Amino acid sequence: MKKILAIMLAVLMVFAICSCGKKEETQTNGDTNETVVDNNDAQPADDGEDAQPADDGDDAGETDEESGTLVMATNAFFKPYEYYEGEEIVGIDAEIAAEIAKKLGKELVIEDMEFSSIITAVQEGSVDFGMAGMTVTDERKESVNFSSSYANGVQSIIVKEDSPITTVDDLFGDAVYKIGVQLGTTGDIYASDDFGAENVIQYSKGNEAVLALVGGSIDCVIIDNEPAKALVAENEGLKILETSYADEDYAICVAKENTELLDQINVAIDELTAEGVIDAIVAKYIK
């Protein structure tokens, strides 16, 4: 009995020692985890601050306005308002936008895209504003806000020199004509309303519509007067009708929620107008 008791006692002591060892190990690991989080002597928080992950995250999410740039969406095939000289986009809108950016203490960045994509880009916030000889219309006002007008435009009609279309009234007569327009422009909107979408042929760029006219696949092109002048000068056998199709105001479009930028742009336009800067820029391109 004494031997049996001695063996049982030894077994119990072994189990007790093992249990204490495991408990001590678990407690030590728990202390180590807490030290990583709480021990200031180890300075884990300072190491993190040195790495500045939070600041890096802020930089990554920084907007163009905060970073000192102002991004303008345009369609650079609308001479003299915006067009290419080499690889640079120049023109009335480009210069006025640069002056506005200067007033706001920003650097202007211009992104060229299809005209019909400009309002979408502004709405989505991938650009700050749109400026492309854009006319203020009730339909567009449903999607974006517009600045004060900075220029006036005229919608003109380009025809071949021997065209039976001699005045705007001829388009409203009994004869049915195929009318070329640039997609998304007011020429597109007005012509579709007046003559039916089935008689309006849409092109991505104004010069594409004019080439179709030269080729005989359409009867006329409705487009803004100043670009019309440039396109007629570049293509023989064309002319602009003396009577205009529509008169309109050009303005800058801004996202509806970006009222602060809209106010800043309006102040800049007012100042540039008072200073004679806008008139000087327009006169530089339109004699």
Secondary structure as GFF3:
##gff-version 3
##sequence-region A 1 287
A	DSSP	alpha_helix	2	38	.	.	.	ID=ss1
A	DSSP	three_ten_helix	40	42	.	.	.	ID=ss2
A	DSSP	alpha_helix	44	51	.	.	.	ID=ss3
A	DSSP	alpha_helix	53	60	.	.	.	ID=ss4
A	DSSP	beta_strand	69	74	.	.	.	ID=ss5
A	DSSP	beta_strand	77	78	.	.	.	ID=ss6
A	DSSP	beta_strand	82	85	.	.	.	ID=ss7
A	DSSP	beta_strand	88	90	.	.	.	ID=ss8
A	DSSP	alpha_helix	92	103	.	.	.	ID=ss9
A	DSSP	beta_strand	107	112	.	.	.	ID=ss10
A	DSSP	three_ten_helix	115	117	.	.	.	ID=ss11
A	DSSP	alpha_helix	118	124	.	.	.	ID=ss12
A	DSSP	beta_strand	129	130	.	.	.	ID=ss13
A	DSSP	alpha_helix	138	141	.	.	.	ID=ss14
A	DSSP	beta_strand	145	146	.	.	.	ID=ss15
A	DSSP	beta_strand	151	160	.	.	.	ID=ss16
A	DSSP	alpha_helix	168	171	.	.	.	ID=ss17
A	DSSP	beta_strand	179	182	.	.	.	ID=ss18
A	DSSP	alpha_helix	186	195	.	.	.	ID=ss19
A	DSSP	three_ten_helix	197	199	.	.	.	ID=ss20
A	DSSP	beta_strand	200	203	.	.	.	ID=ss21
A	DSSP	alpha_helix	206	215	.	.	.	ID=ss22
A	DSSP	beta_strand	220	224	.	.	.	ID=ss23
A	DSSP	alpha_helix	225	234	.	.	.	ID=ss24
A	DSSP	beta_strand	238	240	.	.	.	ID=ss25
A	DSSP	beta_strand	246	250	.	.	.	ID=ss26
A	DSSP	beta_strand	253	254	.	.	.	ID=ss27
A	DSSP	alpha_helix	259	274	.	.	.	ID=ss28
A	DSSP	alpha_helix	277	285	.	.	.	ID=ss29
###
